[in-house]
Amino acid sequence: MSATPHQPTVTEREARQVAEAAREQDWRKPSFAKELFLGRFRLDLIHPHPMPAEDDVQRGEEFLAKLRDFCETKIDSARIEREAQIPDEVIDGLKDIGALGMKIDTKYGGLGLTQVYYNKALALVGSANPAIGALLSAHQSIGVPQPLKLFGTQEQKDVFLPRCARTDISAFLLTEPDVGSDPARLATSAVPDGDDYVLDGVKLWTTNGVVADLLVVMARVPKSEGHKGGITAFVVEAGSEGITVENRNAFMGLRGLENGVTRFHQVRVPAANRIGPEGAGLKIALTTLNTGRLSLPAMCVGAGKWCLKIAREWSAAREQWGKPVALHEAVGAKISFIAATTFALEAVVDLSSQMADENRNDIRIEAALAKLYGSEMGCLMADELVQIRGGRGFETAASLAARGERAVPAEQILRDLRINRIFEGSTEIMHLLIAREAVDAHLSVAGDLIDPDKSLSDKAKAGANAGVFYAKWLPKLVAGPGQLPRSYGEFNRHVDLSPHLRYVERNARKLARSTFYAMSRWQGRMETKQGFLGRIVDIGAELFAMSAACVRAEHLRLTGQHGREAYQLADAFCRQSRIRVDELFGRLWSNTDDLDRKVVKGVLAGTYEWLEQGVIDPSGEGPWIADATPGPSRKENVRRPIR
């Protein structure tokens, strides 16, 4: 695809260098998931399950009670779906109860909730209406509050955080019409001019952008004397002269989402509004997402809980061939999957969130795995609910109500959840991101060996370092506690979960051996083996979820909260997960990846165009990607601040 006007032309290597520079390079704290990919099952990092402080629990539970009352009495989800807009009075009500400031410190007027309770709140409000959950998440997880909390100056925090806590909605603007997961091609510019920067460019899919008061904008500062340049983050007043919201986008789901196209033309932004140094924008964005990604799987947990409730109630009421449909094995298997997966996903999110609150572990991989796993499993659970409901699952809630039946929005939850496989990093990008972190230890010692630009002396040094590392590491992958029949015996209660933990330990070592073998086989071509890397990551996600489910079951047993039932759900989930893991291991080496590449080349070359004959393309006219040439807007400003 050719570059659009003013679009930087970037090579694959340059794009990779930009992405690599934005990564956090160091691992200062232990990471359970990182160790798992290295073949080390560090159960001690997650067990016993970390516990929140009592005052955090009290503050969180008090807000959840207030939020639940608000959701039950003030939110009409059917109206939001019908009108494709969250009523202003609902957003005003959320402001009044402090929902905009859930994660903002109390000294700035926020509620100061922990990550655990912030996620519980999102699961609750997202179950009432997913568009509201998305609005609150975009505002606090990736909008102005989180980047300022991590990287802002004290002056910036003093000015902006009180506004974000109570009155101002924020949005995060990175994506452009021709820039998605490859930020090296970012075209929006921020040109220094005295004490200001002048912004020009177009941003696409700006969640909250239509109603936002404050924006986090990623723009490219040109390198010049006194300016390092690079992609840089700014806080921008959404009402500034030269900003036009040119379109409010409409989607298959999340119909209440205030998502738009925003154009910047000669917008002046004070240098004091720059977040961090020039060139640090992508690192700020990625670091913000390390915990910000947990908000999305939290809402998937809420969706799973609702799917389970509807599946239980409907499957008990609906009878076929003389008994409730739940008692027919084909339907029962779907209900079991929803129940077990909801339990495991909540275990993953709660565990990762509590570790984030304690700040003693590096959870960048855990959060990414939670996002990946939650978004995929959330869609599967919703799809199974639609199937369980049959024709009623395909029918809209409004249609069901019109003919006198309960207005169950099963088809809506399927539409609403579908975006989660794309939001905040698509499944394909998450696979690559996690895979890069998973092989970090290998690249840190042997990366120069497969870098074509490195000198022979650099390669020799890397070879020596790699030899030392692998001489110590490889022997540890041969045997471990997973081969001892009494290992993890503390998980042997009325249901024995210890075999599952032994399975995780054995297969963590197998996963590490598989990764090493693949690196030895493909070397520098490893990064192109996206099918293989995706399966490696999916295996790691399943092993992490199994570990979290077992730890949560034991935690609930010890605290007297449905321990027996939790053990049953953990056992069911682990047995289901093990089948998926075994299949994924088989597909590491037995797959159609090579053939698929040949077919794709044929498709692109037009070899199979004859296969497309016999249909009508209902698509409209127009370019595949809209022109994003900088300049003044020629469209009406559809921004509508809520005040």
N, C-alpha and C positions, 0 to 999 in steps of 0.2 A: 504494500500500500504506500502510495507516495505521500510525502508530507504536505499538509495543508499550508497555506501562506503563513509565514511567521512561525511555523512549527519547526523546532530544532530537528535536524537529521542526526540520529544517534546510532552508532554501531552496537552490535550485541555486547561486545566487550565493554564499551563505555557504559551501557545500561547496567551491566553487572557490577561495574566498579562503583557506580552511584549507589546501588542497593547495598553493596558490601560496606561502603563508608557510613551508611546510615545505621548499620547494626551496632548493637552494644557488643563490643569486642571481648570484654572481660567477664569472667564468671567469679564474682567475689563471694558468692554465697552458694551453699549446696542446692542442688535441684534433683528432686526425685525422678522426674521424667528424663532428664539428661542422663542420669546414672542408668536408668532403665534401658535406654538405647545403647549404652555402652556395655550392657550385659551384667550390670550390677543391680540387684534387687534390694534397694536400701529401704526396707520396710520401716526401719527406725526413724526415717524422716517424716513419716505420716502416721505412725502408730506409737503410742496412743493418739487418738484423734485430738488435734488441738482444740482448745476450748475458749470461748469468748469471755471477756470480763463481765462481772455481774451488772455493773452500771451500764455497759454497752447493751446488754440484753434488755435491761429495763427501759432504756431510752428507745431502743429499737421496737420493742413490743408495744410501747405506748403509741408510737407513730403508726405502726401497722394497724392498730385498732382504729385510730382516727382515719387512716386511709381506707380501710375496709368499709367503714360507715359512709365515707364520701363516695366510694365506688358503687355501693349498693343503692344510694339515694340520689346521686347527682349525675351519674353517667348512664346515658341511654345509647348503648352500642348500636342498636338497630337504626337509630336516627343518624348516627355518624356514618354508618354504612350507606344509608339512603341518601343523605345530603352530601356525602364525600367531604365532610369538614367537621372538625371538632368545634362545637359551639364556643364562642368567646367566654361565656359564663362558666363553662367547665374549666377552661384554662385559668381564668381568674380565680376560681375556687381552688385549683391546685396551687396557685401562688399563695393564696391566703393560708393554707395549711402547711406551707413551707416545702412543698414537694420539689420546687426548683432548686432547693438548697440542701437536699438530702446528704450529699457528700462534701458539702462546704463546712469548714470549721465554724463552731459557734461564735468565735470572736469576730467573724465577718457576717454574722446574722444567719448562718446556716444551721442545720440540725446536727451536723457532726456524726452522722450514722457510719457504722463500719461497713466494709464491703459486703459482709454477710447480710446485714439488714437492708442495705441498699438493693442487693439482688432480690431479697425476699419481697421488697416493696415493688420492684419492677415486675416480678412474677405475678404479684397480686393485681396491680393496675393493668398489666398487659393482658391478663385473663379477662378483665372487664372490657377492654378494647385494645388490641395490639397497636393501633396507631398512636394511642396516648403513651403506651410504653416506649414506642420508638421516639416520640417527641422528647420525653424525659431523659431517655438514654442518650440520644444525640446531644442534648444540652449539657449533660453532666459527665458522660463517659469520654466523649471526644471533643465536645465544645470548649468554650473558654475556661471553665473552672479547672479542669484537670491539667491542661498544659501550664496554666499559671501556678497551680499548686506545686508542680514539679520543677518548673523552670523560670517562673516569673520573678520580677524584682519585688521588693516589699512595697514600693510605690504602686506598682501595677496591681498587686493583691489588694491594697487599701482602696484603690479606685474602683476596680471592676468586680471583685468578689461579692461585696455587699449588694451590688445591682443584680448579679447572677443569682444570688440566694433568694431574692424576694420578687423582683419585678421584671428583669430582662431575660429574654430567651436568647440562647446562643446557638450558633451553627458552625460546622467545620467544613471548609471549602478547599478540597485538594483536586478532585477529579475534574478533567476538562473533556470537551467533546471528542478529542482524539488522544486522550491520555487517561488510561485506567490504572493498571497495576505496574506500569512502567514509568515512574516519575521522572526518569532522566529526560523525557521529552516534554516536560512541563514548559508551557509557553507564556503563562501570565508573568509579566515583568513588574519589578519594583525598582524604579530608577532613583537613586539618591539625588535630592535637590535641596541643598541647605540643611535645615533641621527636619526635613520631611523626606518621605519616599513617595513617588508617584506611581500608582498601580494602573496597569492596563491589561485586560484579558477577559476571558469568559470561563466561568465555572459551571459544571453540569452536576445534576443530582445533588443539589445542596439541601440535604434534609434539614428542615426548620428554616431554610433560607427565605421562604415567603413571609414568615412572621417574625423573623429574628430581629433583635435589637443590636446584638453584638456578633461579630464574625471572627473566627480564626481563619486566616487566609494564607495559603502557601503560594509564594511567588518567587521568581528567580531574580536575584540581584546581580546585575552585570559586574564583572570584575573590573576595578578601576583603581586609580591611586587612592590609597586610604580605605579601600573597600575590598575585603576578601571575596565577596560575592558568593553565589550559590543559592540553593533553595532555602528560603527563610520564612519564618512564621511571624505573622502580625496580628494584633487585635485591631479590628476595624469597626467603626461605628456604622451600622447597617443603613442609617439614614444619611450618610455622607453624600455630598454633591458628586454626581458622576456614577453612582451605583444604580443600576436598573435591574429589577427582577423581571425578566422578559417573558417568562412562562412558568405556570404552575403545572408540573408534570402529573400525569395520571397513570396508574399502574393496575395490574391484575388483582392485587391485594393491597392492604393498608390504604384504603381509599381516603382515610382522613389525614394522610401524611401530607404535610406542607413542604413539599419538595419542589425545587425550581431550577431555573437557569438564571444565573446572575452575571451581569456584564459590568466590568469596571472600565471607566474611561476617564483618564487623568484624575484619578482619585488621590487626594493628598492624605497621607497618613503620617502622623508625627513619629519621628525616630524613637521617641519614648514608648511607643506602642509595639516596638519590635520585641518578640519573645526570644530570649537567648541571643547568641551572636549570629552574624550572617553565616549562611551555609549550614546551620544546625537544624533547619526546618524538618527534614525527613527523620532525623534522629529523634527530635521532639515528638513527631507524630507516632513513630513506632514505639517509643518508650511509653507514651500515653496509652497506646493500645495494649500494652503488656497486661494491665489490669482492666482497661476499658472493654476488652473483648469478653470479659466475664458477664457483662450485662446481657448479651444476646443469648447465650445458653441458659441464663437464668429465666428469661422469658420462655424459652423452649421447655424448661421444667414446668412452668405454669401451664403451658399448653398440654403437656403430657398428663398433668393432674386432671385437667378438664376432660381430655379424651378418655381417661380411665373412668371418670364419673359417668359420662354419657354412655360409654360402652357397657358399664355395669348396669345402669338403670334400664337402658333399652334392651339389652340382651336377656334380662330377667323378665321383661314385660312381653317381648315378642316371642310367640310360640310358632313352631313349624314341626309337622310330623309328630305331634303329641308331646313336645317338650320345649322348654325355653331354648332359643338358638344358642345361648352360651354353652349349653350342654352338648352341642354338636361339636365334635373334635376340630373341625376345620375353622369354626368361629372361635372356639376356646383357645386355640393356639395363638390367634391374633390378640385376644384379651390378655393372655399370659405375657406376650411380647410387650404390650403397652405397659402393663404393671411392672414387670421386671426392669424394663428400660427406663421408665420414669424414676424408679428407685435408684438405679445406678447413676443416671444423669444428675439427679439431685445430690448424690454422694460426691460426684466429681466437682460440681459447682460449689457446694458448701466447703469441701475440703480445700479447694484452690482458693476460695475467698478467705477462709480463715487463715491460711498460710500467707495470703497477701496482707491481711490485717496485722499479723505478727511480724512480718517483714524480716523473718529469719531465713527464709528460703528464696531463691530466685525462681519465680514461677512463670517466666516468659513462655516456656514450652507447655507447662500445664494449662495456662490460659488459652494458648493457641489450640491445644488439643481439645479443651472444653468447647471452644467455639466450633471447631471442625466437627467434633462428635455430636454436639448438641444440635447443630443445624441439620446434619444429615439424619439423625435419629428422630428429630422433631417432625421432619417431613414424612418419614416412614410411619410414625405413629398416627399422624393426621390422615394419611392415606388409608391406613388400616381401619381407622374409625369410619371413614366414608364407605369403605367396603362392608363393614359390619352393619351399617345403617342401610345398605342397599340403595334402592332408588331414592329413598328419603335423604340419603347422604349427599346425593347429587342435586337435590332440590334445595332452593334457597329457603332461609328461615321465613322470609316474608310470604313466600308461596305456601309453605306449610301452615303458617298462621291463618292465611286467607281461607284455607279449606278446613280449619278447625283443629289442627294438630299442633303439638308443642313446637315452638319456633326454635329449632336447634340449628345453629349456624355451622354445621360440619363442613360444608363446602367452603365456607368463608375462612375457617381456620387453616384449611389446606392452601388456599390462595394467599393468606396472610403470611404463613410460615415459609412459603417458597423463596422469598427474597433472602432469607437468612443464609442460604447456600451461596449468596453473592455478596451481601452486606459485609463490610469491614474485612475484605479479603475473601475472594471466592474459594470454594473447596479446592480447586486446582492450585491456586496461589498458596493457600494454607499448606497444602502438601509440600510444596517447594520450600516455603519458609521454614516449616518444622524440620524438613529433611536437612536443610542447611545447618540448623542448630544441632541436629542429631549427629551430624558427621563433623562437627566443629573440632572435636578432639583430634580426629584423623587429619584434618586439613592443617591444624596448627603445627603438627609435627612433620607431615608429609606433603603439604600443599605445594611447596616449591618443586617437588618431584614431577608434578603433572602440569606445572605452569610453563608453557612454551617460551615465555619471555625471560625465564631465569637462566643465569649463566651455569656453566658446568660446575663451577666451584660451589654455587648456591645449591645445586642439585646434589652434589656430593655431601655437603653439610646436612641437607635435609634427609638424605639417605641414612646417614649415621644416626641422626636424632630419631628417625622412624624405627631403626633397628633396635635402639634402646627401649623405646616405648612399647613396641610389639613383643619384644622378648619378655617384658614383665606382664603385658596385658593378655596376650593370647593364651598362655597356660591356665589363666583363671577362668577361661570360658569352657573348659573341659568338664569340670565337675563343680557341684555346689549343693546347698541345702535342699534344693528341689528333688534331689535323688535320695534323700533320707526319709524313710516312711513316717517318722515322728516329728518332722520339722513343722513349725507353726502350730503346735498342738494346742495353744491357748485359744485357737479358733474352732476347736472341736467341742461343740456343745450338743444340743439335741439334734442339730443338723451339723454335719462336719464340713466346714469350709476350708480346712487345712489342705486338702488335695488341690483345691483351686489355687491357693497361694504357692504351693509347690510347682504347679503347672506354670504360673507366672514366672517364677524364678528360672525354671528350665528354659522356657521360651524366650526370656529376656536374653539369656546367653546365646540361644539359637539365632535370635534376631541380630545380635552383635556379630556373630560368626558370618551370617549371611551378608551383612553390610561390608565386612572386611573382604569377603570373597568377591563381592561385586566391585569393590574399589580396586582389588588386585587384577580383576579381569578387564574392566573398562577404563580404569585410570582417569585420564582427563575427560573421557566421553561420559563419565558417570552422570554428570549434570544433565545430559540429554536424555537419560533413561527415566523419563518422568513417570511412566507406568510402574516401573520397579520401585521408584522412590515413593510413589503414592501408596503402594501396598505395604512398604516398610513402615510408613507413618500410620497407616490404618491398623496394622498389627500393634504398634506401640499404643495407639489410642485405646484399643480393646484391653490390652494388658493394664493400662492405667485405670480404666473404668472398673475392671475386675478387682484391682487392688483397693480402689476407693470404696467399692460396694462392700467388700469384706470388712474393711476398717469401720465403715459406717454401721454395719450390722452389729459388730462387737461394741461399738460406742453406744448404740441404742440399747443393747442388752445391759450394759453396765449402768446406764442412767435410768433403767426401768421404763423405757419408752418403746413398747411394742417389740421387744428384743426377739421373741420367738418368731413373730411374723417377718421381721427384718431379715433374720437368718434364712427363712424360706425364700424370700424374694432375692436375696443375694445369691443363694444356691441356684435358683432358676436362671438368673441373669448370667452367672458364670458358665453354666452348662450351655446356654444359648451362645454366649460369646466364644466359648472354646471351639464350637463348630465353625464359627466365622473365622477364627484365627487359623485353624487347621486348613481351611480352604484358601486363605490368603497366602499362607506359606507355600501351598502347592502351586499357586498361581505366580509366585516369584519367578519360577523357572519354567513353568509350563503355561504358556500364554500365546496370544496372537499379536503381540506388540510389533514384531518385524513385518508381519503380513499387513497389519493395520496401516503401517507407514507407507507401504507400497500402494494400498488402496487409496489412501489420502492423496498421494501424489497423482494418482490416476484421476481422482475426482477434480483436483485443481487444474489438471491439464485438459479437462473436458472429455476424458476417455469414456465416461459413463453418462454423458449428457442424454443419450437415448433413453436412459432409465427414467428421466424426468418428464418424458412425453406423456400426454394423456390427461394432464391436469390444467387447471386455471390458477394463475397466481393472483390472489386478491389484493396484493400489496399496492399501495399508492405510489405516485411518482416522487422523485426527490433523491438527493445524494444519500449515500450510506451514512456519512458523517457530516453534520452541519458545519458550515463555514464559521470559524471562530476568529476571523481576522479582527484585531483590535480596532476600536473606533467608537464613535458615539452611537448610542442606541437609537434604533428606528422604531422601537416598539413601546407600547404603553407599559408603565411601571405597575405591576400587579402586586407589589409588596403591600401587606396589610398588617402593620404592627398592632398588637393587642394591648390596649391600655384602658 
